[in-house]
Amino acid sequence: MKLCQKNINFHLAACIFVLLAACTSNPPSSAAFMNTYDTKRWSGNVHFKHIAGDVLNSKVEDKDGTTIYDEEDANTGGGAVWFHYGYFSTALALDFPSLAFIGQTGFVSPYLGVQLWVAPLQWKGDTGKSDIGMGVSLIEQYPVFKDWKIGITEHASQNVYRHSEQECCTFADISAIKYYELGAGAYVSFRSRYSIEFRYGNEWNFADNRFYLIASALFGQ
């Protein structure tokens, strides 16, 4: 009973910690999350993510001399440290090149998973404005051969990206702009270690569509 209570406290503490950290802009890998079920306690993973479609990455010069930037990274990488116990996994991940933190936790099993993630986006300086990326993913997984699994995912999320306005040589405003996304995807996992994942996301109330390709590798126990 005491061991169970300690592990519950660990997951709660991890979630509180990531609320004080930085952030990323869109849902993390569902395949990497499901792969943690076959680990004993601690593990790590690395990933590379590419986003295509209506990616917001623009530079516009206004009539009054203000330059407006919208920056949503199309290519990112990163790693995560996972703690797994029973049917629950929790992670703290670091995203590159933004050096932003993302917290992940949820229910994981051989056939079904529910992943929650949160990523506060904070900019330094008096003009900085913050927001929170967060979401939930539902994952169904099916073993097809001894070492191979396929998965189907659905997600709902509040994604964020960086918006800034520069006057002459000074940034007058730096903001975290949010948008809401619904999407679905699929992945293939080999030996619960290596995975390739494809995901589609549609922005609510807009015609923007994004296509994600994520490769990940798990290592450790």
Secondary structure, DSSP 8 states (H G I E B T S, - for coil): -HHHHHHHHHHHHHHHHHTTS---SS---HHHHHHGGGSSSEEEEEEEEEEEES--EEEEE-TTSEEEEEE--SEEEEEEEEEEETTEEEEEEEEETTTEEEEEEEEE-SSEEEEEEEEEE---STTB--EEEEEEEEEEEEE-SSSEEEEEEEEEEEEEEEEEEEETTEEEEEEEEEEEEEEEEEEEEETTTEEEEEEEEEETTS--EEEEEEEEEEEE-
